[in-house]
Every structure is written in structure tokens, then in C-alpha cells.
Amino acid sequence: MTPSGAGPTLVVVVAVAVLFGCGVILLLERSLTRILLGVIMLGNGVNLLILLGGRPGGAPIVGTGPVERMSDPLPQAMVLTAIVITFGLTAFLLAVAYRSWYLTGDDEVPDDLEDRQIIRRAARNEVGAADHGGEGPDADPEQVDPEPARRRLRRGEEA
């Protein structure tokens, strides 16, 4: 906050923007460790942003000064709650990353089987499922695959 209490300084606003930007970039990575760091950075950015929404002033304790000069206690309470939520989510993601590393030897998120099929079909310019209605592939918005893709792949049939 500025010394006059008018609002946030440019440094704090830039810090929030950097935390958000780096957090989003890290969330888009495939490594669970980087995703975890992105969640932590986003959590810190949100906490700082919530604090910027409060009124600056003295301690919000009744009897220590005039009420109009006290800071707003609601953003502080919200930040404490957000810290607890971020800590819980961080602990969960850390457990998932450790379990992934323990089972596979790395913490990289693999491609989904359905994603690979969609990429292959798009490369061949193929329709996702057979057209049983006779309207053509572009006229039927409710094309449904009659059987889940994993069962077909287990039987050895390539999509």
C-alpha cells in the first residue's frame, strides 16, 4: 500500500501479475512437480490479490484506536482460509506426484488413450463413430461411440 493509504503500489501489482503468470505457465506443464509449483505460486498470487482488496490501517482490534483508521479484517481472514486450502491441495498434489514417481519412475502425466485416438483420427480425417442415422457425419451432433475405446484396444483392434 502507499504511505497515504490510497491504494496498492505498482510493485505489489506487478508481483501479483508475475505470480499469476508464472503459476499458469507452470500449471500447463506435464510434470507433476511443476504443476505443484504452479499451484503454490497461484495460491500466493491469490492471497496477495485478496490482501490488496482490503483497507489499510491499524490493527483491527476494538479499543486500540478509532474504528475509521482500522484495517479491514475480512481480507485477512480470507487469506488465512486460502492458505489452509492451498496447503491441503499442495499436500494432495505432492502425494500424487510421489505415488506417480514411485510407480512409474517419473512424475510426468501420460497421454490419455482417447486423446491418442482422436489425434490419429484427425490425421486420417476420419469420423469418430459410425453413422447409424443416415444423416452424414456433419448433420448428426449426437454421434456416440457404441463401445468404450479401452475395450476395443484390449481386444487388439486398433481404432
Secondary structure, DSSP 8 states (H G I E B T S, - for coil): --TTSSS--HHHHHHHHHHHHHHHHHHTSSBHHHHHHHHHHHHHHHHHHHHHTS---B---TTSS-GGGB--HHHHHHHHHHHHHHHHHHHHHHHHHHHHHHHHSS-B----HHHHHHHHHHHHT--SS---SSS-TTT-TT---SS-HHHHHHTT---
